[in-house]
Amino acid sequence: MARKIALTAMFSALGTVFLFLTGIWPFGTVALLCAASAFVAFSVMECGMGYGLLSYITISVLGFLLVPDKTITLWEFVLLLGYYPVIKCLIERLNRLWLEWLIKVLFFSVMVIVLLLLFQFVLFIPIVTELPVWLYGIGGIALLAVYDYALSVFLSYYRNRLKGKLRKNS
């Protein structure tokens, strides 16, 4: 148990560093948010679902305390990308590719709507669009597919190359 707590703390600290870097390196925000969420996935892989959720909560709370840009960047992590690795793990247990993608797209779409409503009506950040909303929806789903695939490749690399090295020394 102590090993799992230590690993979760380490992954959470690294995820928080990537969240913090979004304030320093603003043109790499999406990549940094994706990298921060990958550490949640590492916690799930190494320690289990509960520790992955703990890592997500820890990164989110530390992000609210430490990240300079608490508006869009942090909310994108908290409401969209941060817990996605946990959801991805649960959905992919179905082992039916078409159903997995249907659920992922529906879940992503609902969370984007929640995020936009939060921006508009709670944070009072106006949503200004130059293109039809459905085009943004298609673009968002395309980005989800790229992110999901990249996360799968990255996690496969982690599982095959790095995971054993962490266990050898414990």
N, C-alpha and C positions, 0 to 999 in steps of 0.2 A: 504493500500500500504506500509506503514512504517513497518508493521508486516512482510510482504513478503520480504522486503529488509533485515530486521534484521535476519529472518530465513535463507535466502539465504547466507548472510554474515557468519552466524554461521556455516552452513553446509560447506561453502567454506573453512572456517578456519580449520575445522576438517578434511576435505579432504586433505588440504595442509599439515597438521600434518602427516597424513598417508603417503603422498608422501615423506615428509622429512625423515620419519622413514626408507624408503627404503635404504637410505645412511648409516644408523646406523645399520640396521638389514638386511644385504644383502641376507641371506638365506631364508628370508620370503618375497622376492620382489613381487612375483605374488599375494600372499594373501593380501599384503599391497596395491598393485595397485587396486585390486578388491574392497577392503574396501574403498579406496579413491573414486572410481567410484560410490559406493553405496550412498555416500553423494550427488552426482549429482541426483540420483534417488529420494532421500528424498526431494530435492528441487522441482523436478517435481511433486511429490505427494502432497506436502504442498502448493506450490505456482503456479504451472503451467509450461508449456513447456518453455516459454520464460525465466523464472527464472532458470529453470534447465540448459538451455544453458548458461545463465549468470554465474551460478555456475561453469560449465565446463570451461568456458573461464577464470574465476577468478583463479580457482585451477591451470590451465595450466600456466598462467602468473606468479602467485606466485611461482609455481614450478620452472620455468626457473630462477627466481630470487633467490630462497632459497635452492633448492635441490642441494646437492653436486655433484651427479652423473647425469649430464645432457645428457649423451649419450643414452644408450639403455633404461634405466628405464623411464626417462621422456618422451622419444619419444613413448614408448609403451603406456603410459597414453594418450598423446596428440593424437596419430594417431589410437589407437585401443580401449582401455578400457574406456577412460574418457567420451566419448559421447555415448557409447553403451547403457546406460540406457534410454537416450532420443530416440535413434533409436528403442530400444526394445518397448518402449511405443507406438511409432507410428506404428510399424509393428503389434503389438498385437491388434490393433484396427480392424484388418481385420477379426478376429474371425474364421479363417480357419487354423487349426493347421498345416497341411501339407504345406500350402502356406507360413505361417509365418516362418517355419523352412527352407524352400527353400530360402526365401529372406535373412534370417539371415546368412545362410551358404554362400550364394553368396556374400553378403556384407562383411562378415568376410574374405572370401578368397581374395576379391579384396583389402581390406585394408591391409592384411598381405603382399600381393605382393607389394603394394605401400610402406609399411614399409621396406621390404627387399631391394627394389630398392633405397630408400632413404639412407639406411645404406651403400649400396655398392657404389653408384655413387655420393652422395652428402656429406655424412659424411666419406666416404672412409674407412668404416669398412668392411673388407673382410668377406664374408659368406662362412664358411667352414662346409661341411656336411660329415658325415661318412656313412649315410644311404641314400637310394634313396629319392628324394624330395617328392614323393607321400606319403611315409610313414610319413614324417613330416606333410603333409597336413591332413592325416587321424588323426594323433595325435592332431593337432590343432583343428580340428572339434570336436573331443571328448572333448577336454578342453573347447571349446566354449559351448558345451552341458552341461557340469558340471557347468561352470560359470553361464550360463543362468538359469539353474535350481536352483542353490544356491541363485542367486540374486532374483529369484521369491519367494523362500521360505522366504528369509530374508525380502523382501518387504511385503509379506503377514503378517509376524509376526509384522513388523512395523505398518502396516495398522490396524491390529486387536488389538494390545496391547499398542503401544506408541503414535500413531497419536492423539488419543483423549486427551491424557494427555497434549500435547502441546497446544491444542485448549482450554482446560479448563482454563488455566491461562492467556489467551489473551483477 
